[in-house]
Amino acid sequence: MTTAMGAALRRIQLGNALSAFGSGFTVPYLYVYVANVRHLGANTAGAVLAMLAISALIVLPLTGRVIDRRGPLPVAVIGTVSAAVGSLGIGLSATEPMVIASAVALGAGIAVIQPALATMIVWCSTTVTRSRAFATQFFLNNLGLGIGGLVGGQLVDETHASSFVRLFAIEAVMFLVLGAAIATVRLPRAPKVEDAVPTEERAKGAWRVLFGDRRMVWLCVLGFVLFFACYGQFESGLAAYATEVTRIAPATLGIALAANTAAIVVAQFVVLKLVERRRRSRVMALVGVIWTVAWLAAGLSGLVHGSQVVATVLLISTYALFGVGESLLAPTVAPLVADLAPASLIGQYNSAFALVKQLALAVGPAVGALMVGHGMHVAYIAMLVACAVGISVLALRLGRMLTPAQDQPHRVAALPAQRVEAEPVAAGV
């Protein structure tokens, strides 16, 4: 069983990495392609980006229920087909209705894939191995996106729409490769969680169960702040602050993003060894401290008017520090969602957390762009410093609600059974 689970997990990870590689080809160029290459204008490009988020928000509340009833594998395969059709459709679309419809298919497909893959990883791992499995997924995702972006940059040519069609076709093929990889996965019939084979009855009242679990609700609040204060700012507020306030060149912004990816790639498995045996809540609290320093560095970069070099280094450091924080989150947050979920509602919990992430990614860019665009630079940095401090406070409070097995599974697994039973349950459970 262990060998079969390992083989299934490797296949899932490989397909996911190739999918991320394909996405890296198109993510940096979607806006430019729709607005300038297809000459559909900034409004249509904005609508395409909005539809990616809106379609995800529509399908995610339903996705978890289907995963728990039918299993994650067919849901993931359907998601890859939808994403492939949407990606190829964007590449071939020359009219506004077609490109928006394609964006809906792409956004819905990607949204469905995320919780389905997360549930498959849970099924193919144990409480002890889960942190490493999710850390590996995060590492391969970022590596694939980074390499795909670099290769795509060499193939793209703004004067030839066909070069962009090629990029979107490659992305579509990579989604299909992911679908083929996971379609051949043999999931364990008895996953390493109790009562995990999906049935029709188990999904009933799923949202009521989730909202009644105050640990999960608290984690969702923490997750919203995490994604709002980091990913929600990358492509809007922080990028605008960097170019308008710190006054770095757009090309330097690319270096800052590369520093973020490099920090993740270098730090991921180093920090994994450091955090695996520590309390998850304290690791998340440490992320808040690191991101507080990151946002203070960003604020200082806008105040150092005498030396552009210093300002640029501070801004690049902000992106690198975000990468270190992301590396700490990868082996903690997603495994904690799985460990909080009742075995028959793993898909529901994964989908709910993905929905929280999507909401933060929808709200974050809008708030960031609005504040920076209206010259509220100091208030913008102050808000995000407060969010980073709030992450630490929320994480420590969550830690007091968790059981020892949920907060520090590696340590509990190493203890004799009788000692685990003797340990007191955390307050509030």
N, C-alpha and C positions, 0 to 999 in steps of 0.2 A: 504493500500500500504506500509506504513512504517513498519508494523509488518511482511509482506511478505518479504520485503527487508532485514529486520534484520535476519529472519530465513534463507534466502538464503545465506547471508553473513556468518552466523555462520557455515553453512554446508561447505562452501568453505574454511573457516579458519580451521575447524576440519580436512578436507581431506588433506589440505596442511601441517598441523602439522604431520599427520601420514606419509605422503610421506617423509617429512624431517627426521622423526624418522627412516624410512627404509633406507634412504641414509646415515644416520650416521653409519649404520652397515658396509658399504663398503668403504666409502671415504678414511679413513685412511689406508686401506689395499690393495687398488687396485694395486699399483706399486709392492708391495711385492708378491702379489698373482700371477700376470702375470710373473714377472721376476724369482721368486724363487720357488714358490709352483708348478706352471705349467712348470717350467724349460724352459721358452721361451726366457729368457735373458733380459738384461737391454735395448737393442735396441728395442725389441718388446714392452716392457712396456712403453718406451718413445713414441713409435708410437701410442699406445693405448691412452695415455694421449693427444697426439697431435690431434688425430682424434676426440676426444671429443670436442675440441675447433674448429677444422676445419669444422666439420659437422654443428656446431652451426652457424658459420659464413656464411655457404652456405644457410641454411634455413631461417635465420632471415630476410634478405631483402625481402623475399616473404611472410613471416608470417603475417605482419601487413595488407597487402592488402587483404589476405584471411579473416582475422578477421573482417575487415570493410565491406566486402561483405557478408559474411556468418554468422557473429556473433562469439563471443568468445567461446561459449560452445562446439560446435562440434570440433573446433580446439583444445581445451584443452583436450577433450576426446581422439582424435587421438594421441595427444602428450603423454598421459599417456600409451596408448597401445604400442606405439613405444618404450618408455622408459622401460616398463616392459619386452618387448621382448628382448631389448638390454641387460638389467641387467641379466636376466636369461641366455641369450646366453653367456655372459662373464663367468658366473659361470660354464657353461657346456662345454665351449670351451677348447680343448686341443691342437689346432693347431693355428698357427699365422694368417692365413686368416680368420678363424672363429672368433677369439677374436677381430680382427680389424673391421670386419663387424659388430659385436655386439656393439663395441664402437661407430660406426657411428650411429646405431639405437638409442643407449642410449643418445648420445650427441644431436642428432637432436630432440629427444623427449623432453628432458629437456629444450632445447632452445625454443621449441614451447610452452611448458607449461607456461613459465614465463610471456611473454606478454599477453597470453590469460587470465591467472588468474588475472593479473593486470587490464585488461580491465573489467573483471567480477566484481572486487572489485569497480572499478569506477562506473559501472552501478548500483551497489547495495549500493552506498553511496552518500552523498551530499558533497558540497564544505566544509561545516563545519565539517562533521563527517569523511571525507576522511583521514585526518592525523592520527586519532586514528585507523582507519581500517588498514592502511598500517603499523603503528607501531605495531599493534597486530600481523599482518602477520610476520613481521620481528622477533618479540619476539618468536612466536611459532616455526618459522623456526629454530632459534638458539637453543631453548630448545629441539626441536625434534632431531636435529643433535647431540647435546651434550649427551642426554640420549641414543640415538642410538649408539653413539661411545662407551660409557661406557659399555652398554650391549653387544655390538659386541665384545669388547675386552675380555669379559669373555667366549665367545663362540668359539673364533678363536683358531686354533692350527696349527702352520706352518707345522707340520709333517703329517697332514691329510688334503688332498684337499677337502674331503667331508665337513669339517667344514666351508670352504669358500663357497662351493656350497650352503650350508644352508643360509649363510649371503646374498648372491645374490638372492636366492629364496625369502627370507623375503623382500628384497628391491623390487623385482618384484611384490609381492603381495601388498605391500603398494602403489605402483603406481596404481595398479588396483583398490584399495580401493579409492584412490583419484579420479580416473576416474568414479567409481560408484557414489561417493558422488556428484560430480559436474554434472553428467548426470541427476540426479534427481532434480537439482536446477531449480526453476521456476524464471527465470530472469524477471524483470519488463518489461512489453511491452513498457512502456514509461519511460525509465530510467531518473534519475535526472540530465540529461543534455539535452539541446535542440537538436532536430533533430538527435537523436542517433540511430534510427532504420536503420541498414545497407542496402544500395542499391548498385546496380552494378555501377551506375554513380559516386558515391562519391569517390571511390578509384582511379579514373582516375586522373593522374597528382599529385598523393599524394606526391611523392618525391619532385616534383617541389614546392609544397606548403610548405613542411617542410623546404627545403633549403632556401626558401624565408622568412622564419620566423627567424629573427636574434636573437630573444630571445631564441628560441629552439636551434639554432646553438650554441649560447653562452653557454647554459646549457649543451649541449653535450660535448663541449670542457672542461667545468668544470667537468663534469662527468668522462671524460677520465682521467683527472689528479687525481681525487678522487680515482678511482679504481686502477690506476697505482700505486699510492703512498701507498695504504693500502692492499687491497686484492691481488693485483698483486705481493706482496712481501712476504706474509705469508709463502708459501710453498717452496720458493726458496731463494731469496736474504737475507731476514731477518733470515730465519732458518740457512742458511749457515754462515751468519755473527755471529749468536749466538753461533754456535758450533766451528767455526774456529777462531774467533777473541775474543769474550767474553769467549770462552772455557767452556761453560756449557755442562753438560751431556745431551744426547738425551732424557733421561727420564725427565729432568728438562724442556726441550722444551715442553713436554706434559703438564706440570704444567702451563707454560706460556700460552698455548692455552686454558687451562681450565680457567685461569684468565681472558682471553679475553671474553669467553662465560659468565663467572660469572658477569663480569662488564656489559655486555649487559642485562642479565636477571635482575640484581638488578637495573640498572639505567633506563631501558626503560620507565617505566611508571612514574618514578620520573621526568625525564627530559621532558616527554611528557607534563606534567602540566606546566612546566616552559616555554616551547617553543611554545605551541599551540597558544598563543596570541601575539607572537613576530614575527617580520619580518623574513620570511624564508631566505632571503639573508643574514641577519646578523647572523642567526643561523649557516648557512653554513660557513660563515666567521669565526665564533668561532671554528668550527671543524678544520679549517686550523691552528688556534692558538694552539689548543690542540695537534694536530698531529706534529706541530713544536716542542713542548716540548717533545713529545714521541720520535721523531727521535734524538733529542739532548740527551735524556736519553740513547738511544741505542748507540750513539756515545761515550758517557762517559763510558758505560759499557765495551767498548773495550779498554779504557785507564786506567782503575783502575786495575792495575796488582798486587797491594799489598794485596787486599782483594777480594777474590772470592765471598764472601757473598754479599758485596756491589754491585759487578758487576752483580750478579744474580738477586738481588732485582731491580736494574735499568732495566735489560732486561725484567723481568716479568712486571715491571711498564709500559714498552713500550707497551706490549700487552694489558694491562688493559686500558691504555689511548686510544688505538685504539678502544676498545670496547665502551668507553664513547662517542667517536666521532661517531661511527656507530649508537649509540642510538639516537644521535641528527639528523643524516641524515635520518633515517627511516621515521619520520613523516613530512619530508620537501621535499625531492627530488622527490620521486614517485608521491605524490599529485600535485607537481608543474608541472610535465610532463603532467598530466591529465588536469590541469587547463589551460595550454598553448595550448592544442590541440583543433582544431575545433571539434565539437561534432561528425561529421561523419568520423574523422580520428584518433580517440582515439587509435585504434589498431595499426595504422601506427606509431604514436608517441611513443607508448610503445615499439614496436618492434625496432624502430630506437635507442631508448635509451638502450635497451637490447643489441643491436649490438655494441654500443659504449663500454658498459661494457665488452662484450666478447673480443673485440679488446684489451682493456686494460689488461684483464686477460691473453691474449696471449702474448702481448709484455712485460708486467711487469716482469714475471718470467724469461724470456730469458735475459732481460737487467740486472736484479738483479744477477742472477747466473753467468753471464759473468763477471760482474765487480768484484764481490767478489771472484770468481774463479781465476781471474788474479791479485789478491792482491790489487785492487783499493779500499781499505776500506774507506779511507778518502773521496775520490771522490764520493763513493757510498752514504755515509751519507750526504755529502754536496748537492748532487743532490736531495735527498729526502727532506731535509730541505727546499731547494728552491721550490720544488713542494708543500710542505705544506704552505709556505708563498704565493705561487701563488694561492692556493685555496682561501685564504682570499681575495686576490686582485680581482680574477675573480668573486667571490661571490658578493663583494660590487659593482663591475661594473654592474653585472647582475641586482642587486637591483635597479639601476637607470633606467633600461629599463622596469621594471615590473609595471603594474598598482597596485593601492592599493589593489584591490580584489585578485590579483595573489600573492602579496607579504605577505599580512596579512589578509587572508579571515575571520578569526574569529572576528577581530576588525570591519571590514567592515560590516559583517553580523549583528553586534550589533548596528550599527548606523541607525538612521532613514533614509528612502529611499531618502528624499530630501537632506540630508547632504552628502550621498554617491555621489549623482549626482553632488553636488557642489565641491567635492574634485577634485583637479587637477590631470590629468593623468600624470604618471611618464614621465620624459623626455626621449625622444628616441622612444616612442611608436607611 
